[in-house]
Structures are given as C-alpha cells and as structure tokens.
C-alpha cells in the first residue's frame, strides 16, 4: 500500500511535500477568546495532523470587516500573528507544511459582528443564509454595497494578511474564492449587480481577485499563493450558476496560468448538477485541460477515489476534510488500511478539546 501514488512526494513550487494528501480548510470555531487568537489548542490540533503533505488552515479573517462567524481566528492583529506562530512551529517540528487560508465572508455575515452596521458585499443582495453569532444562529440581512474605496481597502487587507501570514511562519497562503463568500459574491451575477469596474462583464467581476494577486506579487513570493474556487456551486450559499458561469471560470483559470501560483484548489459540485447544462459536471477534469499548474481537488474523496484521480492525472494533490477531523493520523491509516474513526458532528463547531484534539491515533 505504501507504494501507491498518494504517498509519493510532490514538488510544490520550491517546497517538497511528503505526500499528495492535503488537509482541507475547515472552520472549527475554537478561537473562543478575546481577539480571536489562534492558541495552543489550534497548535496541538494542526501538529497532530502534520503528516499530511500539506495543511491548509481553516479560513482566517483578514480584517474586522471580514468577520462572519464566532470564534474564528483572524490574522490582522499582532496577537493573532503571534498566536498562529504556535501552529506553524508545531507543524514544522513534525516536518509538515502549512498554508493559511485568507477569508472574507462578505454578505455571509451579520450586523452583530460589525457594531450594528451592515456587512460589506459587492451589492445589496441578501444570500439568505444562517450564520453563527454570539446570539446563536441568525439569518443574514441585506448587506451594504461596497464603495470603490471599500474594495481598495479590502485588497489592501488581503495584502497585509498575506504579509502577516508569512511573519507567522506559514509556508504560503490560499485566497478563499469559493463557497459563496466575498470573492465568489463578486464572481456570481446573482450576487453582483454592480455597474462600475467591478460588475457586469466577466473581466470586471474577476477584477478584485486579480487586483489582490497583483498586490501580493509586490510583497510576497507568488509561487507560495494558492487560489480556491468552487465553479459549480449552485442553489446553496447564496450562489447560482447561469449561462455565463462556465465561460467565467474558464476565463479566470486561463488568467491564473500567468501567475505561477502554488496551486489551484478546486471543489467538485456540492449538489447534484448533473441535469444543469450551465454547471461544470466534473470540475477537475474540465480545468485540467486549461490549467497548467498544480491542481488540488476536494470533495468527499476516499483513498480509492483519490488514487484514481491521481493516476488519471486529473489532479496532482487530493484534499480531505472530514476524515482529518476524526483521524489526525489519516496518512498512517491509509498506509496500513486501518479503519477510520467516526467524527462526532456535534463537536464540529464547539469550543474546547472535545471532538478536536482528543481523537485516538493508531
């Protein structure tokens, strides 16, 4: 079993990964402290899982404006930078690699997080979702459309967050452009009703992403930046595909070829879109024909299906989410064929060690 392709080393830019197994970013809501600082608990959690070829952290908020859930760590204060150093050191001590996922929720938020003010988003479109607040689950409300100055500030916040991530010792960063959050709100016509340079045409709706990448190039090594996309997200999280969606993502991925990124992180459809002609049916297979760099694919993979996608050459690395929650030694379990622990879903987003750092290893 140890000879299978998922256990091969992989060259990611100038970095060598110990295997092709990636720990996917997953919000776990354990930064339950003043200032939302990653602490020793997060360091233990990520350190336990450092046998993954690459860890991508839970989304970490780039600014106070970006916040859209309770107990999620940020990366915009000195205390948060210091807190994340604990995790990067824990992973590096085990010989692992770790990227920080940079996150802005946009409309997927609530005034409770912003002193009663509406959250900022591309347009005044309510995604009609439920968000975790200090007062329990609350429905989203109509957001405040961003001014050009707001957009420029957000680009600057992504840039500073990336600088902060490298100061904290991360091996790279991932821009969260998926799952209905701010960047995908700009991408999607149903959530972006703007008529200025950031709305309307495909080029305009992608502008914020490429503005961010251009700024990142000036301060960090762009070969240590990944981008996450969810091209076939439809009917959930406030996003709909339409007749322009495939052309939109073909354009984005083609342009990403020009940047020499660490990787493109893609997600297979969350829902059944097999009867929807406007949705990409097999995401990795479709974009493998377009993207010339490293592709990470994610969404409910098993060891067997991961092997197949790597053998087919459809993707270069495979990201596992939920299996890593209950199996900190997932790599070892895959190698030995051992049974996997069952995750306790009631503790996915609850504070403390239970269901977080207490799962047994082999």
C-alpha positions, 0 to 999 in steps of 0.5 A, spaced: 500 500 500 505 504 501 507 504 494 501 507 491 501 514 488 498 518 494 504 517 498 509 519 493 512 526 494 510 532 490 514 538 488 510 544 490 513 550 487 520 550 491 517 546 497 517 538 497 511 535 500 511 528 503 505 526 500 499 528 495 494 528 501 492 535 503 488 537 509 482 541 507 480 548 510 475 547 515 472 552 520 472 549 527 470 555 531 475 554 537 478 561 537 473 562 543 477 568 546 478 575 546 481 577 539 480 571 536 487 568 537 489 562 534 492 558 541 495 552 543 489 548 542 489 550 534 497 548 535 496 541 538 490 540 533 494 542 526 501 538 529 497 532 530 495 532 523 502 534 520 503 528 516 499 530 511 503 533 505 500 539 506 495 543 511 491 548 509 488 552 515 481 553 516 479 560 513 482 566 517 479 573 517 483 578 514 480 584 517 474 586 522 470 587 516 471 580 514 468 577 520 462 572 519 462 567 524 464 566 532 470 564 534 474 564 528 481 566 528 483 572 524 490 574 522 490 582 522 492 583 529 499 582 532 496 577 537 493 573 532 500 573 528 503 571 534 498 566 536 498 562 529 506 562 530 504 556 535 501 552 529 506 553 524 512 551 529 508 545 531 507 543 524 514 544 522 517 540 528 513 534 525 516 536 518 509 538 515 507 544 511 502 549 512 498 554 508 493 559 511 487 560 508 485 568 507 477 569 508 472 574 507 465 572 508 462 578 505 454 578 505 455 571 509 455 575 515 451 579 520 450 586 523 452 583 530 459 582 528 460 589 525 457 594 531 450 594 528 452 596 521 451 592 515 456 587 512 460 589 506 458 585 499 459 587 492 451 589 492 445 589 496 443 582 495 441 578 501 444 570 500 439 568 505 443 564 509 444 562 517 450 564 520 453 563 527 453 569 532 454 570 539 446 570 539 446 563 536 444 562 529 441 568 525 439 569 518 443 574 514 440 581 512 441 585 506 448 587 506 451 594 504 454 595 497 461 596 497 464 603 495 470 603 490 474 605 496 471 599 500 474 594 495 481 598 495 481 597 502 479 590 502 485 588 497 489 592 501 487 587 507 488 581 503 495 584 502 497 585 509 494 578 511 498 575 506 504 579 509 502 577 516 501 570 514 508 569 512 511 573 519 507 567 522 511 562 519 506 559 514 509 556 508 504 560 503 497 562 503 490 560 499 485 566 497 478 563 499 474 564 492 469 559 493 463 557 497 459 563 496 463 568 500 466 575 498 470 573 492 465 568 489 459 574 491 463 578 486 464 572 481 456 570 481 451 575 477 446 573 482 450 576 487 453 582 483 449 587 480 454 592 480 455 597 474 462 600 475 469 596 474 467 591 478 460 588 475 457 586 469 462 583 464 466 577 466 473 581 466 470 586 471 467 581 476 474 577 476 477 584 477 478 584 485 481 577 485 486 579 480 487 586 483 489 582 490 494 577 486 497 583 483 498 586 490 501 580 493 506 579 487 509 586 490 510 583 497 510 576 497 513 570 493 507 568 488 509 561 487 507 560 495 499 563 493 494 558 492 487 560 489 480 556 491 474 556 487 468 552 487 465 553 479 459 549 480 456 551 486 449 552 485 442 553 489 446 553 496 450 559 499 447 564 496 450 562 489 447 560 482 450 558 476 447 561 469 449 561 462 455 565 463 458 561 469 462 556 465 465 561 460 467 565 467 471 560 470 474 558 464 476 565 463 479 566 470 483 559 470 486 561 463 488 568 467 491 564 473 496 560 468 500 567 468 501 567 475 505 561 477 501 560 483 502 554 488 496 551 486 489 551 484 484 548 489 478 546 486 471 543 489 467 538 485 459 540 485 456 540 492 449 538 489 447 534 484 448 538 477 448 533 473 441 535 469 444 543 469 447 544 462 450 551 465 454 547 471 461 544 470 459 536 471 466 534 473 470 540 475 477 537 475 477 534 469 474 540 465 480 545 468 485 540 467 485 541 460 486 549 461 490 549 467 497 548 467 499 548 474 498 544 480 491 542 481 488 540 488 481 537 488 476 536 494 470 533 495 468 527 499 474 523 496 476 516 499 483 513 498 480 509 492 477 515 489 483 519 490 488 514 487 484 514 481 484 521 480 491 521 481 493 516 476 488 519 471 492 525 472 486 529 473 489 532 479 496 532 482 494 533 490 487 530 493 484 534 499 480 531 505 476 534 510 472 530 514 476 524 515 482 529 518 477 531 523 476 524 526 483 521 524 489 526 525 493 520 523 489 519 516 496 518 512 498 512 517 491 509 516 491 509 509 498 506 509 496 500 513 488 500 511 486 501 518 479 503 519 477 510 520 474 513 526 467 516 526 467 524 527 462 526 532 458 532 528 456 535 534 463 537 536 464 540 529 463 547 531 464 547 539 469 550 543 474 546 547 478 539 546 472 535 545 471 532 538 478 536 536 484 534 539 482 528 543 481 523 537 485 516 538 491 515 533 493 508 531 
